[in-house]
Amino acid sequence: MGLLDLFLVASMPVVKVLLITALGSFLALDSIGILGDVARKNLNTVVFFVYNPSLVGVNLARAVTWESVVLMWFMPFNILITFILGSALGWLLVKVTGAPQRLKGLIIGCCAAGNLGNLPLIIVPAVCREKASPFGDPDVCHSYGMAYVALSMAVGAVFLWSYVYNIVRVSSREVQKVIKANSSINQNEVTLIQVDESTEPLLDQSSEGKLASCAIESTVKAPVSEHNIVGWLTMLAQKMNLKRILAPSTIGAVVGFIVGVIPQLRILLIGSGAPLRAVQDSVSMLGDAAIPSVTLIMGGNLLRGIQRETVKKISTLGQNSAL
């Protein structure tokens, strides 16, 4: 196979993505008004709670068995290394480009997640089904390729909501603290200007000393209850935000993994001769809507980003290079 043939095979999936993205940008135009801000938000909600979990779950249940999990034991470690290296590149990019504080967490998170998304579900089948594909039999290529894609999507979803989400959340909290500190300083300055010199304190020095001693005693006694195991686990769960870690995509991945690994459930649900194949077909139909919906939303968001450009071009170029 020549270089031109390889280029054509590799470019076809990208062309498909670009066409759907262009359609999303066209529908998001103000003159068209079909995919506006409200429509994208509502569609994104449906994708998050319905389409993505169905997509991850059904592909994982179809492609992953206990034997394939044993063969692909290294993939979670590879994905973890990818997230760590991506975070390092994102941090370096933030330092080099001098990105604003509000975007630091987002840039690091985007570089950490990389290309672990739904796009391989478009690219892998398209490459395998091309006539000039260098990967041999299309059915074998599709079977092994989808197993890799499904497992990487499942592991990536867990890392995305347990690692990347917390990076963005911590960064946004730091920005909120800075904003609150600046607003409190401004309020204090206004209050100091308005206060009259003849005002007297509400408490004398002796009362302040008593209150301070009471506060010190209470703070010393409080940590005793925190050594309780239940209290420690509750505090850890609140800090990690387990509700976000158990996102719908993560739950879909867990359900799909269980169905794929357990032979009894697989016989009942997966395959053309399964008694409950209607459930698999219904979930598959919902999952098929995820990729075009996400790509349309991406096209609309890209249009808005171009119109309201607030990110330095060098930061955008650096993210694309890191990915």
C-alpha positions in Angstrom: 0.0 0.0 0.0 1.4 3.4 -1.0 1.6 6.5 1.0 -1.4 8.1 -0.8 -3.6 5.1 -0.1 -2.7 5.2 3.6 -3.5 8.9 3.7 -6.9 8.3 2.1 -7.7 5.5 4.5 -6.7 7.6 7.5 -8.5 10.8 6.3 -11.9 9.3 5.8 -12.9 9.1 9.5 -11.6 12.6 10.0 -13.6 13.9 7.1 -16.8 12.4 8.6 -16.2 14.1 11.9 -15.5 17.4 10.2 -18.7 17.2 8.1 -20.9 16.6 11.2 -19.0 19.4 13.0 -19.6 21.8 10.2 -23.3 20.9 10.3 -23.3 21.7 14.0 -21.7 25.1 13.4 -24.2 25.8 10.7 -27.2 24.9 12.8 -25.8 27.1 15.6 -25.7 30.3 13.5 -27.9 33.1 14.7 -29.7 33.2 11.4 -30.6 29.5 11.6 -31.2 29.3 15.3 -31.8 25.5 15.5 -28.8 24.6 17.7 -28.7 27.7 20.0 -27.4 27.8 23.6 -30.5 26.4 25.2 -30.8 23.6 22.6 -27.2 22.6 23.0 -27.6 22.6 26.8 -30.7 20.4 26.7 -29.1 18.1 24.1 -25.9 17.8 26.2 -28.0 16.8 29.2 -29.6 14.0 27.2 -26.2 12.9 25.9 -24.8 12.9 29.5 -27.6 10.9 31.1 -28.8 8.7 28.3 -26.7 8.4 25.2 -23.2 8.2 26.6 -24.0 5.5 29.3 -25.8 3.4 26.6 -22.9 3.8 24.2 -20.3 2.8 26.7 -22.3 0.0 28.2 -23.5 -1.7 25.1 -20.0 -1.6 23.4 -18.3 -2.9 26.5 -20.9 -5.7 26.9 -20.5 -6.8 23.2 -16.7 -6.6 22.9 -15.4 -7.5 26.3 -15.2 -11.0 27.7 -13.3 -12.5 30.6 -10.6 -13.8 28.2 -10.2 -10.4 26.5 -10.0 -8.7 29.9 -7.1 -11.0 30.9 -5.4 -10.3 27.6 -5.8 -6.5 27.9 -4.8 -6.2 31.6 -2.2 -3.6 30.7 -4.7 -1.0 29.3 -5.7 0.6 32.6 -2.0 1.2 33.4 -1.4 2.6 30.0 -4.4 5.0 30.3 -3.2 6.1 33.8 0.2 6.9 32.4 -1.4 8.8 29.5 -3.4 10.9 32.0 -0.2 11.6 34.1 1.9 12.6 31.1 -1.0 14.7 29.7 -1.3 16.5 33.0 2.5 17.2 33.0 2.3 18.6 29.4 -0.8 20.7 30.4 1.0 22.1 33.4 4.0 23.0 31.2 1.7 24.6 28.7 0.1 26.7 31.3 3.5 27.9 32.5 4.8 28.6 29.1 1.8 30.4 27.6 0.8 32.2 30.8 -2.9 31.1 30.6 -5.3 33.0 32.9 -6.1 31.5 36.3 -9.7 30.6 35.3 -8.5 28.4 32.4 -5.6 26.6 34.1 -7.6 23.6 35.4 -9.5 23.3 32.1 -6.3 23.3 30.0 -4.6 20.7 32.3 -7.8 18.5 32.2 -8.0 18.7 28.4 -4.4 17.7 28.0 -4.8 14.9 30.6 -7.8 13.3 28.9 -6.3 13.6 25.5 -8.2 11.7 22.8 -9.9 9.2 25.1 -13.4 9.9 24.0 -16.0 8.7 21.6 -14.1 9.5 18.4 -12.3 6.0 18.2 -15.8 4.5 17.8 -15.9 6.5 14.5 -12.3 6.0 13.4 -11.8 2.3 14.2 -14.8 0.9 12.2 -14.2 3.3 9.3 -10.6 2.3 9.0 -11.4 -1.5 9.3 -14.1 -1.3 6.6 -12.0 0.5 4.1 -11.1 -1.6 1.1 -7.4 -0.7 1.2 -7.1 -1.1 4.9 -3.7 -2.6 6.1 -5.3 -4.4 9.1 -6.4 -7.5 7.3 -9.9 -9.1 7.6 -12.5 -6.3 8.3 -14.5 -8.5 10.7 -11.4 -9.5 12.8 -10.1 -5.9 12.7 -13.5 -4.6 13.9 -13.8 -7.2 16.6 -10.4 -6.6 18.2 -10.5 -2.9 17.6 -13.9 -2.4 19.2 -12.7 -4.5 22.2 -9.8 -2.1 22.7 -12.0 1.0 22.1 -14.8 -0.2 24.5 -12.3 -1.0 27.3 -10.5 2.3 26.8 -13.7 4.2 26.9 -14.8 2.5 30.1 -11.5 3.1 31.9 -11.2 6.6 30.5 -14.7 7.4 31.8 -13.6 6.4 35.3 -10.4 8.4 35.2 -12.2 11.4 33.6 -14.7 11.7 36.4 -12.3 10.8 39.2 -9.2 12.7 38.1 -9.9 15.3 35.4 -13.2 16.5 37.1 -11.4 17.1 40.4 -8.6 19.0 38.7 -11.2 21.4 37.1 -13.2 21.5 40.4 -10.2 22.4 42.5 -9.1 25.0 40.0 -12.5 26.6 39.9 -12.6 26.8 43.7 -9.3 28.6 43.8 -10.7 31.1 41.3 -13.8 31.6 43.5 -11.6 32.1 46.6 -9.7 34.8 44.8 -12.9 36.5 43.7 -14.4 36.4 47.2 -11.1 37.7 48.7 -11.1 40.7 46.3 -14.7 41.4 46.9 -14.3 41.3 50.7 -11.3 43.6 50.5 -13.4 46.1 48.5 -16.2 45.9 51.0 -13.8 46.4 53.9 -12.4 49.5 52.3 -15.9 50.9 51.8 -16.8 50.1 55.4 -13.7 51.8 56.8 -14.5 54.9 54.9 -18.0 55.1 56.2 -17.3 54.3 59.9 -17.2 57.4 62.2 -14.3 57.9 64.5 -16.5 58.2 67.6 -17.8 54.6 67.3 -17.1 52.2 70.2 -16.4 48.5 70.2 -19.4 46.3 71.1 -17.3 44.2 73.5 -14.6 45.3 75.9 -11.2 43.6 76.1 -12.2 41.2 78.9 -15.1 39.9 77.0 -13.0 39.4 73.9 -10.5 37.4 76.0 -13.3 35.1 77.3 -14.7 34.5 73.9 -11.2 33.7 72.5 -10.6 31.2 75.3 -13.9 29.5 74.6 -13.1 29.3 70.9 -9.7 27.8 71.6 -11.3 25.1 73.9 -13.9 24.2 71.3 -11.4 23.9 68.5 -9.2 21.6 70.7 -12.1 19.3 71.6 -13.6 19.1 68.1 -11.0 16.9 66.3 -11.6 14.0 68.8 -14.7 12.9 66.9 -13.0 13.1 63.5 -10.9 10.0 64.4 -14.0 8.0 64.0 -13.7 5.7 60.9 -17.2 6.6 59.7 -16.6 10.3 60.1 -13.3 10.0 58.2 -14.9 8.1 55.3 -17.7 10.6 55.2 -15.3 13.5 55.0 -13.3 11.7 52.3 -16.4 11.1 50.3 -17.4 14.7 50.5 -14.0 15.9 49.4 -13.8 13.4 46.5 -17.4 14.0 45.5 -18.3 10.4 44.9 -21.6 11.5 43.2 -19.6 12.9 40.3 -17.2 9.9 40.2 -20.3 7.6 39.8 -21.3 9.5 36.7 -23.8 7.9 34.3 -21.0 6.9 31.9 -19.2 5.2 34.8 -22.3 3.3 35.8 -22.9 2.3 32.2 -19.3 1.0 32.0 -19.7 -1.0 35.2 -23.0 -2.5 34.0 -21.6 -3.3 30.5 -18.5 -4.9 32.1 -20.6 -7.1 34.3 -22.8 -8.2 31.4 -19.8 -9.0 29.2 -17.8 -10.9 31.8 -20.6 -13.0 33.3 -21.5 -15.8 30.8 -25.0 -16.2 32.0 -25.9 -12.6 31.5 -24.1 -12.5 28.2 -26.2 -15.4 26.9 -29.4 -13.7 28.0 -28.7 -10.2 26.6 -25.9 -10.3 23.9 -26.2 -11.8 20.4 -28.8 -12.3 17.7 -30.2 -15.4 19.4 -30.3 -14.0 23.0 -33.8 -14.2 24.7 -33.6 -10.6 25.8 -31.9 -9.2 22.7 -34.6 -6.5 22.5 -32.9 -4.8 25.5 -29.6 -4.9 23.8 -31.0 -3.5 20.5 -32.8 -0.7 22.4 -29.7 0.3 24.3 -27.7 0.1 21.1 -30.1 2.5 19.3 -29.7 5.0 22.1 -26.0 4.7 22.1 -25.8 5.2 18.3 -27.2 8.7 18.8 -24.3 9.7 21.1 -21.6 10.3 18.6 -23.5 12.5 16.1 -25.1 14.4 19.0 -21.7 15.1 20.7 -20.2 16.1 17.3 -23.1 18.5 16.6 -22.6 20.1 20.0 -18.9 20.4 19.4 -19.6 22.2 16.2 -21.9 24.7 17.9 -19.4 25.3 20.7 -16.6 25.8 18.3 -18.6 28.5 16.5 -19.3 30.3 19.8 -15.7 30.0 20.8 -14.6 31.6 17.6 -17.0 34.5 18.0 -16.1 35.0 21.7 -12.4 34.3 21.6 -11.0 34.7 25.1 -8.2 32.1 25.0 -4.8 32.9 23.5 -4.2 31.2 20.2 -0.9 29.9 21.5 -2.8 28.1 24.3 -5.2 26.5 21.8 -2.3 25.5 19.5 -0.4 24.0 22.5 -3.5 21.9 23.5 -3.8 20.5 20.0 -0.1 19.6 20.0 -0.4 17.9 23.4 -3.4 15.9 22.3 
